[in-house]
């Protein structure tokens, strides 16, 4: 807030409100795009309206970190969805700097990256030809004969 105040020559309180308002508007735009990727336009509109006009909206307009944290959290989830892991980790780190709850975002990035890398490491099974099927069937039958 102090840096924005020095750059814009505004009082610190006004600079803080400016940062909160710009963060909220940007967070709502990113949130709109993120929700519209998964749901219909009607659902995206309702989700946006619920975020924009909920009773806790009061804190988004004040000089608190709630709107900045919302921007960083939504941006982190956007980059997780896009599988840009370094950007997601960067924004999760910034969210952790604003609020301690940001640790949950960092854990989410790590779990998402691990799940994605485990999915990549699984190789697709080769298509089995008739020889492979015949050999597996023969070996299965012979094992049953040995143990019977």
C-alpha positions as CSV (number, residue, x, y, z in Angstrom):
1,X,0.0,0.0,0.0
2,X,2.8,2.3,0.9
3,X,4.5,1.8,-2.5
4,X,1.2,2.4,-4.4
5,X,0.8,5.5,-2.3
6,X,4.2,6.9,-3.3
7,X,3.7,6.1,-7.0
8,X,0.2,7.5,-7.3
9,X,0.7,10.3,-4.8
10,X,-2.5,9.3,-3.0
11,X,-2.9,9.0,0.7
12,X,-2.2,5.5,2.0
13,X,-5.9,4.8,2.8
14,X,-6.9,5.7,-0.8
15,X,-4.1,3.7,-2.3
16,X,-5.2,0.7,-0.2
17,X,-8.8,1.1,-1.4
18,X,-7.5,1.4,-5.0
19,X,-5.5,-1.8,-4.7
20,X,-8.5,-3.6,-3.2
21,X,-10.9,-2.4,-5.9
22,X,-8.6,-3.2,-8.8
23,X,-7.8,-6.6,-7.3
24,X,-11.5,-7.3,-6.9
25,X,-12.4,-6.4,-10.4
26,X,-9.5,-8.4,-11.8
27,X,-10.5,-11.4,-9.6
28,X,-14.0,-11.3,-10.8
29,X,-12.9,-11.3,-14.4
30,X,-10.6,-14.3,-13.8
31,X,-13.3,-16.0,-11.8
32,X,-15.8,-15.5,-14.6
33,X,-13.5,-17.1,-17.2
34,X,-12.6,-20.0,-14.8
35,X,-16.3,-20.8,-14.0
36,X,-17.4,-20.5,-17.6
37,X,-14.8,-23.2,-18.6
38,X,-16.8,-25.7,-16.5
39,X,-20.4,-24.6,-16.5
40,X,-23.0,-22.8,-18.6
41,X,-23.2,-19.1,-19.0
42,X,-26.2,-18.9,-16.6
43,X,-24.3,-20.7,-13.8
44,X,-21.3,-18.4,-14.4
45,X,-23.4,-15.3,-14.1
46,X,-25.0,-16.6,-10.8
47,X,-21.6,-17.5,-9.4
48,X,-20.2,-14.1,-10.3
49,X,-23.1,-12.3,-8.8
50,X,-22.8,-14.4,-5.6
51,X,-19.2,-13.5,-5.2
52,X,-19.7,-9.9,-6.2
53,X,-22.7,-9.1,-4.0
54,X,-22.4,-11.4,-0.9
55,X,-22.6,-9.9,2.6
56,X,-18.9,-10.1,3.0
57,X,-18.4,-7.8,0.0
58,X,-17.9,-5.0,2.5
59,X,-14.4,-6.3,3.2
60,X,-13.5,-6.3,-0.5
61,X,-13.9,-2.6,-0.7
62,X,-11.9,-1.7,2.4
63,X,-8.2,-1.6,2.9
64,X,-7.9,-5.4,3.7
65,X,-6.2,-8.2,1.9
66,X,-9.4,-10.1,1.1
67,X,-9.7,-8.9,-2.5
68,X,-6.0,-9.4,-3.2
69,X,-6.2,-12.9,-1.7
70,X,-9.2,-13.7,-3.8
71,X,-7.4,-12.6,-7.0
72,X,-4.3,-14.7,-6.1
73,X,-6.4,-17.7,-5.2
74,X,-8.5,-17.7,-8.3
75,X,-5.4,-17.1,-10.4
76,X,-3.7,-20.0,-8.7
77,X,-6.6,-22.3,-9.5
78,X,-6.6,-21.0,-13.1
79,X,-2.9,-21.9,-13.5
80,X,-3.5,-25.3,-11.9
81,X,-6.2,-26.0,-14.4
82,X,-3.9,-24.9,-17.2
83,X,-1.1,-27.0,-15.8
84,X,1.3,-24.1,-15.6
85,X,2.9,-25.3,-12.4
86,X,5.5,-22.6,-11.9
87,X,3.0,-19.8,-12.3
88,X,0.6,-21.6,-9.9
89,X,3.3,-22.0,-7.3
90,X,4.3,-18.3,-7.7
91,X,0.7,-17.0,-7.2
92,X,0.2,-19.5,-4.3
93,X,3.3,-18.1,-2.7
94,X,2.0,-14.6,-3.1
95,X,-1.3,-15.7,-1.6
96,X,0.6,-17.1,1.4
97,X,2.3,-13.8,1.8
98,X,-1.1,-12.0,2.0
99,X,-2.8,-14.5,4.3
100,X,-1.6,-17.6,6.2
101,X,-4.5,-19.6,4.6
102,X,-2.5,-19.4,1.4
103,X,-0.6,-22.5,2.6
104,X,-3.6,-24.5,1.6
105,X,-3.2,-23.1,-1.9
106,X,0.5,-24.2,-1.9
107,X,-0.5,-27.7,-0.8
108,X,-3.1,-27.7,-3.6
109,X,-0.5,-26.9,-6.2
110,X,1.8,-29.6,-4.9
111,X,-1.0,-32.2,-4.8
112,X,-2.1,-31.2,-8.3
113,X,1.4,-31.4,-9.7
114,X,1.9,-34.8,-8.1
115,X,-1.4,-36.2,-9.5
116,X,-0.6,-34.8,-12.9
117,X,2.9,-36.3,-13.0
118,X,1.6,-39.6,-11.7
119,X,-0.9,-39.7,-14.5
120,X,1.7,-38.9,-17.1
121,X,4.1,-41.6,-15.8
122,X,1.6,-44.4,-16.3
123,X,2.2,-45.8,-19.7
124,X,-0.6,-47.0,-21.9
125,X,-0.6,-50.7,-22.2
126,X,0.4,-52.1,-25.6
127,X,-2.2,-53.6,-27.7
128,X,-2.1,-57.3,-27.3
129,X,-1.7,-59.4,-30.4
130,X,-2.9,-62.9,-30.9
131,X,0.4,-64.3,-29.8
132,X,0.4,-62.4,-26.5
133,X,-3.1,-63.5,-25.8
134,X,-2.3,-67.1,-26.6
135,X,0.8,-67.1,-24.4
136,X,-1.0,-65.6,-21.5
137,X,-3.9,-68.0,-21.8
138,X,-1.5,-71.0,-22.0
139,X,0.5,-69.8,-19.0
140,X,-2.7,-69.2,-17.0
141,X,-4.0,-72.7,-17.9
142,X,-0.7,-74.3,-17.0
143,X,-0.5,-72.5,-13.6
144,X,-4.0,-73.8,-12.8
145,X,-2.9,-77.4,-13.7
146,X,0.2,-77.1,-11.4
147,X,-1.8,-75.8,-8.4
148,X,-4.8,-78.1,-8.9
